Every structure is written in structure tokens, then in C-alpha cells.
Amino acid sequence: MEELLELRQFLEQGKIHEALLLVDELEEMSLSDKINKIDSYGVILLIHLIKQKAEKRSTRSGDVSIENTVREINKINKRRKSGGFYLNQAELMDILQQGYQVALKRAALEAFVRAAFRRKGRYEAQELATMVDEQGILTQALELIQK
């Protein structure tokens, strides 16, 4: 909010250059916030896709979560006034790739919960990684986002 007051002051004082610099900073902050949100939803999407592939089954709650995360990613990424998107396909893939290891670790905690209790342990991320195709999951995630 301080930035908007500062912008108003610059404009009232005729300091157009300073106002434009502040507008650039505000745009960068907004984009950074969108990227962070897309990253968070991307990790959730990847967790569910990893679990589906590893467990070789899908659950209703997992399917709903996938649907919701894809909807949220698209809502955040969509430019409202001008149309188009903030992030292109390559940038979305980069975000998904960066979040994959985090998603793998979190999926390892959740996947095969019943089996893990029976065997008195849990799956490690490295073990889960051997059970799924990373590139296939990343491609599937991107395809879901772009539908």
C-alpha cells in the first residue's frame, strides 16, 4: 500500500520517471507473487500425479485435487484485461521441474500409507523416484494445465 501512496506523490509532483520506475517495481512484485502461487499449486499437482503413478490407481479426492490445482494455476496465470498468459509453456515447465523434488519428497510421505504401516516404515523419495517416470509426470502436468 505504501507503494501506491508513493506513486501518487510522484505523479502529483510531476516526477514521471520515478513514478514509472515504481510502476516497474510493482509489476515485478505482482509477477513474483503469481510465480510463487503457481509454484505452490504446481507442487500439489505433482504430488498427486506422482502418487497416482506410483500406486497405479487414482482416488476421487486425488482427482478433485488435481482438477482444483489445474484450475487455480490457470486462473492465476491468465491475464484478465489483455488476454493471454503471464507465463508461457517453457516457463511453466521450468517451475514444474524446480518443484518436482519437493513434490517427490512430500509424495513419499503420503504414498502407500497402508503398505508403509504394514512394513513398519515409509518410502523414501529415492525409492519412490524409481517407481515413476519424472519426465512423463512433468509432461502430464503441463498438458493438464494447458487444456
N, C-alpha and C positions, 0 to 999 in steps of 0.2 A: 504494500500500500504506500510505503514511503516513496517508492519509485514513481508512482503516479503523481504524487504531490510535487516531487522534484521536476517531473516532466512539465506539469502545469506552470511551475515557476519559470522554467527555461523558456517556455513559449510566451508567457506574459512579458518576460524581459527581452524577447526577441533573439534569444540565444538558440538559433535554429540548429547549428552544428552540434551543440551539446545535447539538444533535445533528440536529434537523430541518433547520436551515439547511445543515448539512454534507451531509445526505441530498439536499437540493435541488441542491447543487453537484455531487454525484456523478452524479445523474440527468442534469444538463445536460452534464457531461463525456461520459457514455455516449452521449447522443443526438448530440452533436457528432462523436464518433468514428464513429457509424453514418452520419451525413450525409457525412462525408469519404470513407468507404469506398464508399457508394452513388455519390457524385460520380465517384470514380476508375473504378468499373466502368461508370458511365454514359458516360464519355468513350470507353472502349474499345468499348462497344456502338455509339456514334455513329460512331466511326472506321470500323467495318466496314460499317455501313449506308450511310455516305457513299461508301465505296469501291465497294460493290455498285451503287449508283445511278449513279455516275459511269462506272464501267467497263461497266455494263449486263451484268453477269454475277456469279455467285457462285462461290466456291470452297469446297471441302469444309472447309478449315481456317477460312475466314471463317464458315461456317455453324456450325461447332463452337464457335468463339469467341463468336458471338452467343448460342448456346444456353447456354454456360457463364456468360457475364456476366449474362444474364437470371436464371439460377438463383441466382447469388451475390447479386444485388440483392434478389431475393425472400427469400432466406434471411436476409439482414441486416435487411431491413425488417419481417420477421414478428415479432410479439410472441409469445413462446413460451408463457407461462403464461396470459395473459388473452385470447389470440387477437387478431385484428385486426392493424393495421399501425402502425408508428411515423409514417410519412409518408403523407399522403393523395395523391390523384391530382394536385391542384393543386401541392402541394409537390414531388412527383416531377417534374412538368413544369417547374417553376421551376429545379430542379437541372439537368435536361437542357438547358434554354435557356442557363443560365450556362456549361455545359461545351461548348456547340456550337462556339464559335470556336476553342477549344483543339483539339477533335476535328478540325475542318476543317483547321487548320494541320498536325496530325500526319498526317491522311489525305492531304494534298497531298504529303507526303514519300514516301508509300508507293504512292499510286495511279499506275497506268500506268507502273510501274517500267521495263518493257521499252521502251515508247514513249519515255519520257524519255531513256533511254540512247541510243536511235537519233537523237533530235533534239538530243543534247548539252545537255540542260537538264533542268529539272524543272518541275512545275506549281506555281504559286503558289496560295496559299489563295484569293485573289480570283478567279482563273481557275477553280478547282475549284468555287467557290461559284456561279458562273454555270451550272454543269453539273448542279446538283442543286436540289431543292426543299426548302429548310430546314424549312418547316412540315410538309411531308409526312414527312420523316425523323423529326422530333420526335414527330409523331403515331404513326408506326410504332413507334418505340422505346417509347413509353408503352403502346401496345397489346400489344406483346410482353411487357412487364413485367407487365401486368395479366391475362394469360391464365391 
